[in-house]
């Protein structure tokens, strides 16, 4: 991991999520150390957080919130780092003929077109040469390619320009997770599965020796869980969320017995629903891990699962993952090595994984 505190001016890490906008501003404190300058979590209005919300209505709400926060905080940098995720983003690991980075820049569209499921003229491409491999006796470059639909990027840039903001960096959530984990953990010699559970999307990344090897965005998130539970319960989403935070997954037989004795039928019912709903997520994570091992052809076990995002509010979620995957699981604290971050409440810290990783972008690649 290379860190140079003189390389770039700071920019605001701006995570525009499906439910909240998370904002983080950092300043260099010393070599490889940073200090928290500003953080904010800005909820989107309830009427625009659902999956069926019209895009123009959501964009209008985001525009209003961003204009308000940056006009009130004159010291916030007007340059921002943002990221993209979901079905509009494709990550591919490909093996290409040996050539210089300059040569690859000129031919990248032709080289990777067979691997991209969108028309090549409708995406922005970015790539990095991760190393060399020998395939059938021939030296090749191992290249990671990110393709993002132009309409998504152009919409974000247009939105930011209306707020008088300049995007210094546009990243991908999977690689942002890699950056924040490298900053907070010793990843050399370890295989980490990072699971960032958002409102509508869960990003799963397998990181080997500090480098992303497999990543997927799943269309499963907290909104799915809340909406499905609401269909069978006569209560509002905010009330269900409180049950999830306070009781969540009731896992042990002893705890289940205790809840029965206290006649907490609603808590037990919501826990049962959660268990069923999370099975879909667990199944998909298993598939991603299996794919990683299929690609590697080896069986060195996972070192750890690290959870982040809004889904971390679910009580006993780490225990649930540990039981399902038989591996140590913990919740990411993206502020772990950030000075002056004690002011960030513990319960919301996992939500800032992407925004802190974006704020580190000018200094850590």
C-alpha positions as CSV (number, residue, x, y, z in Angstrom):
1,X,0.0,0.0,0.0
2,X,1.5,3.3,-1.1
3,X,0.7,6.4,0.8
4,X,1.9,9.9,-0.1
5,X,0.3,12.8,1.8
6,X,1.6,15.3,-0.6
7,X,0.3,13.7,-3.8
8,X,-3.2,15.1,-4.0
9,X,-5.4,17.6,-2.4
10,X,-8.1,16.2,-0.1
11,X,-11.6,15.6,-1.4
12,X,-14.8,14.7,0.2
13,X,-15.8,11.0,0.2
14,X,-19.4,11.0,-1.0
15,X,-21.4,7.8,-0.8
16,X,-24.8,8.3,-2.4
17,X,-26.7,5.3,-1.2
18,X,-30.3,4.1,-1.7
19,X,-31.3,5.2,1.7
20,X,-28.7,7.7,3.0
21,X,-26.0,10.0,1.7
22,X,-22.8,9.5,3.7
23,X,-20.1,12.2,3.6
24,X,-16.6,12.1,5.1
25,X,-13.8,14.6,4.9
26,X,-10.3,13.7,6.1
27,X,-7.0,15.6,6.4
28,X,-3.5,14.2,6.6
29,X,-2.2,14.0,10.2
30,X,1.2,12.3,9.5
31,X,2.6,9.7,7.2
32,X,-0.1,7.0,6.8
33,X,-2.3,8.7,9.4
34,X,-5.4,10.8,8.8
35,X,-7.7,12.9,11.0
36,X,-11.5,13.2,10.6
37,X,-12.5,16.7,9.6
38,X,-16.2,16.2,9.0
39,X,-18.7,13.4,8.7
40,X,-22.5,13.5,8.0
41,X,-25.2,10.9,7.4
42,X,-28.1,12.5,5.5
43,X,-31.3,10.4,5.2
44,X,-33.2,10.5,1.9
45,X,-36.9,11.2,2.3
46,X,-39.0,8.1,2.9
47,X,-41.0,8.5,-0.3
48,X,-37.8,8.1,-2.5
49,X,-36.1,5.2,-0.9
50,X,-38.2,2.4,-2.3
51,X,-37.2,0.3,-5.3
52,X,-40.1,1.6,-7.4
53,X,-39.2,5.3,-7.0
54,X,-38.9,7.2,-10.2
55,X,-35.2,8.0,-10.9
56,X,-36.0,11.7,-11.5
57,X,-37.7,12.0,-8.1
58,X,-34.7,10.4,-6.3
59,X,-32.2,12.6,-8.2
60,X,-34.2,15.7,-7.3
61,X,-34.1,14.7,-3.6
62,X,-30.4,14.1,-3.7
63,X,-29.7,17.4,-5.5
64,X,-31.6,19.3,-2.8
65,X,-29.8,17.5,0.1
66,X,-26.3,18.1,-1.5
67,X,-27.0,21.8,-2.2
68,X,-28.1,22.3,1.3
69,X,-25.2,20.5,3.0
70,X,-22.5,22.1,0.9
71,X,-24.0,25.6,1.2
72,X,-24.1,25.3,5.0
73,X,-20.6,23.9,5.2
74,X,-18.4,26.4,3.4
75,X,-15.2,24.7,4.5
76,X,-16.1,21.4,2.7
77,X,-14.0,20.8,-0.4
78,X,-15.9,21.2,-3.6
79,X,-14.0,18.2,-5.1
80,X,-15.5,14.8,-4.3
81,X,-14.9,11.1,-4.8
82,X,-17.9,9.0,-5.6
83,X,-18.4,5.4,-6.5
84,X,-20.8,3.2,-8.4
85,X,-22.2,-0.3,-7.9
86,X,-25.0,-2.6,-9.1
87,X,-26.1,-3.9,-12.5
88,X,-24.6,-1.0,-14.4
89,X,-21.1,-2.1,-13.3
90,X,-19.1,-5.1,-14.6
91,X,-15.8,-6.2,-13.3
92,X,-13.8,-8.7,-15.3
93,X,-10.4,-10.4,-14.7
94,X,-8.9,-11.2,-18.1
95,X,-5.6,-12.5,-19.4
96,X,-4.3,-10.5,-22.4
97,X,-1.1,-10.5,-24.5
98,X,1.9,-8.8,-23.0
99,X,2.0,-5.1,-23.8
100,X,2.8,-1.8,-22.1
101,X,0.1,0.1,-20.3
102,X,0.2,2.7,-23.0
103,X,-0.4,0.1,-25.7
104,X,-3.2,-1.5,-23.7
105,X,-4.9,1.9,-23.3
106,X,-5.1,2.2,-27.1
107,X,-6.5,-1.3,-27.6
108,X,-8.4,-2.0,-24.4
109,X,-11.9,-1.6,-26.0
110,X,-11.1,-4.2,-28.7
111,X,-9.3,-6.6,-26.2
112,X,-12.1,-6.7,-23.6
113,X,-15.2,-6.3,-25.8
114,X,-15.9,-10.1,-25.8
115,X,-15.9,-10.1,-21.9
116,X,-18.3,-7.1,-21.5
117,X,-22.1,-7.8,-21.6
118,X,-22.9,-4.2,-22.7
119,X,-22.2,-2.6,-26.1
120,X,-18.7,-1.4,-25.8
121,X,-19.6,2.1,-27.0
122,X,-22.1,2.5,-24.2
123,X,-19.6,2.1,-21.3
124,X,-16.6,3.8,-19.8
125,X,-13.7,1.5,-19.3
126,X,-10.9,1.5,-16.7
127,X,-8.3,-1.1,-16.2
128,X,-5.2,-2.1,-14.2
129,X,-2.5,-4.6,-14.9
130,X,-2.3,-6.7,-11.8
131,X,0.6,-9.0,-12.8
132,X,1.9,-11.6,-15.2
133,X,0.8,-15.2,-15.6
134,X,1.9,-18.1,-17.8
135,X,-1.0,-19.6,-19.8
136,X,-0.2,-22.6,-21.9
137,X,3.4,-21.7,-21.9
138,X,2.7,-18.1,-23.0
139,X,3.4,-15.0,-20.9
140,X,0.3,-12.8,-20.5
141,X,-0.8,-9.8,-18.5
142,X,-3.4,-10.4,-15.9
143,X,-5.8,-7.4,-16.2
144,X,-8.7,-6.2,-14.1
145,X,-11.3,-4.3,-16.1
146,X,-14.1,-2.2,-14.9
147,X,-16.9,-1.2,-17.3
148,X,-19.6,1.2,-16.2
149,X,-22.6,2.3,-18.3
150,X,-22.0,5.8,-19.5
151,X,-25.6,6.9,-18.7
152,X,-25.0,6.2,-15.0
153,X,-21.7,8.1,-14.8
154,X,-23.0,11.0,-16.9
155,X,-26.0,11.3,-14.7
156,X,-23.9,11.5,-11.6
157,X,-21.5,14.0,-13.1
158,X,-24.5,16.2,-14.2
159,X,-26.0,15.9,-10.7
160,X,-22.7,17.0,-9.1
161,X,-22.2,19.9,-11.5
162,X,-25.6,21.3,-10.5
163,X,-24.3,21.4,-6.9
164,X,-21.1,23.1,-8.1
165,X,-19.1,19.9,-7.2
166,X,-16.3,18.4,-9.2
167,X,-15.8,14.6,-9.2
168,X,-12.0,14.1,-8.7
169,X,-12.5,10.3,-8.7
170,X,-15.1,7.9,-9.7
171,X,-14.5,4.5,-8.1
172,X,-16.3,1.1,-7.8
173,X,-17.6,0.0,-4.4
174,X,-15.7,-3.3,-4.5
175,X,-12.3,-1.6,-4.9
176,X,-13.3,1.0,-2.2
177,X,-13.8,-1.9,0.2
178,X,-10.4,-3.2,-0.7
179,X,-8.9,0.1,0.1
180,X,-10.5,0.6,3.5
181,X,-9.7,-3.0,4.5
182,X,-6.1,-2.5,3.5
183,X,-5.9,0.6,5.6
184,X,-7.4,-0.9,8.7
185,X,-6.2,-4.6,8.6
186,X,-3.1,-6.6,7.9
187,X,-4.2,-8.5,4.8
188,X,-1.0,-10.1,3.7
189,X,-1.3,-13.9,3.7
190,X,-5.0,-13.7,4.4
191,X,-8.2,-14.4,2.4
192,X,-10.9,-12.0,3.4
193,X,-14.6,-12.0,2.3
194,X,-16.0,-8.5,2.7
195,X,-19.8,-8.2,2.7
196,X,-21.2,-4.7,2.5
197,X,-25.0,-4.9,3.0
198,X,-26.7,-1.7,1.8
199,X,-30.3,-0.8,1.4
200,X,-30.8,-2.3,-2.1
201,X,-27.4,-3.8,-3.0
202,X,-25.0,-6.1,-1.2
203,X,-21.4,-5.9,-2.4
204,X,-19.4,-9.1,-1.9
205,X,-15.6,-9.0,-2.4
206,X,-13.0,-11.7,-2.0
207,X,-9.6,-10.1,-1.1
208,X,-6.5,-12.2,-1.3
209,X,-3.2,-10.8,0.1
210,X,-4.8,-7.3,0.0
211,X,-6.0,-7.5,-3.7
212,X,-9.5,-8.1,-4.9
213,X,-9.9,-11.3,-6.8
214,X,-13.6,-11.8,-7.1
215,X,-16.4,-9.3,-6.6
216,X,-20.2,-9.3,-7.1
217,X,-23.0,-6.9,-6.5
218,X,-26.2,-8.7,-5.3
219,X,-29.7,-7.1,-5.6
220,X,-30.4,-8.0,-2.0
221,X,-30.4,-5.5,0.8
222,X,-32.1,-4.2,4.0
223,X,-35.1,-2.8,2.0
224,X,-35.8,-6.4,0.8
225,X,-35.8,-7.7,4.4
226,X,-37.9,-4.9,5.8
227,X,-40.5,-4.9,3.0
228,X,-40.9,-8.7,3.0
229,X,-41.4,-8.7,6.8
230,X,-43.9,-5.9,6.5
231,X,-46.1,-8.0,4.2
232,X,-46.8,-10.4,7.1
233,X,-46.8,-7.9,10.0
234,X,-49.2,-5.2,10.8
235,X,-46.5,-2.6,11.6
236,X,-44.5,0.2,10.0
237,X,-41.0,-0.2,8.6
238,X,-39.5,1.9,11.4
239,X,-41.1,-0.3,14.0
240,X,-39.8,-3.5,12.3
241,X,-36.3,-1.9,12.1
242,X,-36.4,-1.3,15.9
243,X,-37.1,-5.0,16.4
244,X,-34.3,-6.0,14.1
245,X,-31.9,-3.7,16.0
246,X,-32.9,-4.7,19.5
247,X,-33.7,-8.4,19.0
248,X,-32.6,-9.3,15.4
249,X,-31.6,-12.9,15.0
250,X,-32.5,-15.1,18.0
251,X,-30.0,-18.0,17.5
252,X,-29.4,-20.0,20.6
253,X,-31.9,-22.5,22.1
254,X,-31.4,-20.8,25.5
255,X,-32.3,-17.4,24.1
256,X,-35.3,-18.8,22.2
257,X,-36.5,-20.4,25.4
258,X,-36.1,-17.1,27.3
259,X,-38.1,-15.2,24.7
260,X,-40.9,-17.9,24.9
261,X,-41.0,-17.5,28.6
262,X,-41.4,-13.8,28.3
263,X,-44.1,-14.2,25.6
264,X,-42.1,-12.3,23.0
265,X,-43.9,-13.8,20.1
266,X,-43.4,-10.8,17.7
267,X,-39.7,-10.9,18.3
268,X,-39.5,-14.6,17.7
269,X,-41.6,-14.3,14.5
270,X,-39.5,-11.5,13.1
271,X,-36.3,-13.5,13.9
272,X,-37.7,-16.5,12.0
273,X,-38.6,-14.3,9.0
274,X,-35.1,-12.8,9.0
275,X,-33.5,-16.3,9.1
276,X,-35.5,-17.3,6.0
277,X,-34.8,-14.0,4.1
278,X,-31.0,-14.1,4.9
279,X,-30.8,-17.6,3.4
280,X,-30.9,-16.1,-0.1
281,X,-28.0,-13.8,0.8
282,X,-26.0,-16.6,2.4
283,X,-26.6,-18.8,-0.7
284,X,-25.3,-16.1,-3.0
285,X,-22.2,-15.5,-0.8
286,X,-21.5,-19.2,-0.8
287,X,-21.6,-19.2,-4.6
288,X,-19.1,-16.3,-4.8
289,X,-16.7,-18.0,-2.4
290,X,-17.1,-21.3,-4.3
291,X,-16.3,-19.5,-7.6
292,X,-13.2,-18.0,-6.1
293,X,-11.9,-21.4,-5.1
294,X,-12.9,-22.9,-8.5
295,X,-10.7,-20.1,-10.1
296,X,-7.8,-20.7,-7.7
297,X,-7.8,-24.5,-7.7
298,X,-6.7,-24.5,-4.0
299,X,-8.4,-24.8,-0.7
300,X,-6.6,-22.4,1.7
301,X,-9.6,-21.5,4.0
302,X,-11.1,-18.0,4.4
303,X,-9.3,-16.1,7.2
304,X,-12.3,-13.9,8.1
305,X,-15.6,-12.4,7.0
306,X,-15.9,-8.7,7.5
307,X,-19.4,-7.1,7.4
308,X,-20.2,-3.5,6.8
309,X,-23.1,-1.3,5.6
310,X,-26.6,-0.7,7.1
311,X,-27.3,-4.4,7.4
312,X,-24.9,-4.4,10.4
313,X,-27.8,-3.1,12.5
314,X,-29.2,-6.6,12.6
315,X,-28.5,-8.0,16.1
316,X,-26.4,-11.2,16.1
317,X,-25.6,-10.9,12.4
318,X,-21.9,-11.7,13.0
319,X,-22.8,-14.8,14.9
320,X,-25.2,-15.8,12.1
321,X,-22.5,-15.5,9.5
322,X,-20.0,-17.3,11.7
323,X,-22.4,-20.2,12.2
324,X,-23.2,-20.4,8.4
325,X,-19.6,-20.2,7.1
326,X,-17.7,-21.7,10.1
327,X,-15.3,-18.7,10.0
328,X,-14.6,-15.8,12.3
329,X,-16.8,-12.8,11.4
330,X,-16.6,-9.2,12.6
331,X,-18.1,-5.8,11.8
332,X,-15.8,-3.3,10.0
333,X,-15.0,-0.1,11.8
334,X,-13.8,2.1,8.9
335,X,-12.7,4.8,11.4
336,X,-10.4,2.3,13.3
337,X,-7.2,4.1,12.3
338,X,-8.6,7.6,11.8
339,X,-7.8,10.2,14.4
340,X,-10.5,12.3,16.0
341,X,-13.1,9.7,15.0
342,X,-14.4,9.0,18.5
343,X,-17.2,11.6,17.7
344,X,-18.8,9.1,15.3
345,X,-21.4,7.0,17.2
346,X,-20.5,3.3,17.3
347,X,-23.8,2.1,15.9
348,X,-23.5,4.0,12.6
349,X,-19.8,3.5,11.9
350,X,-20.2,0.5,9.6
351,X,-22.4,2.6,7.3
352,X,-19.3,4.8,6.4
353,X,-17.2,2.0,4.9
354,X,-17.5,3.4,1.3
355,X,-17.4,7.1,2.2
356,X,-14.2,6.7,4.3
357,X,-12.6,4.6,1.6
358,X,-13.5,7.3,-1.0
359,X,-12.0,10.0,1.3
360,X,-8.8,8.0,1.3
361,X,-8.7,7.8,-2.5
362,X,-6.4,10.8,-3.1
363,X,-3.7,9.3,-0.8
364,X,-4.1,5.5,-1.2
365,X,-4.6,3.6,-4.4
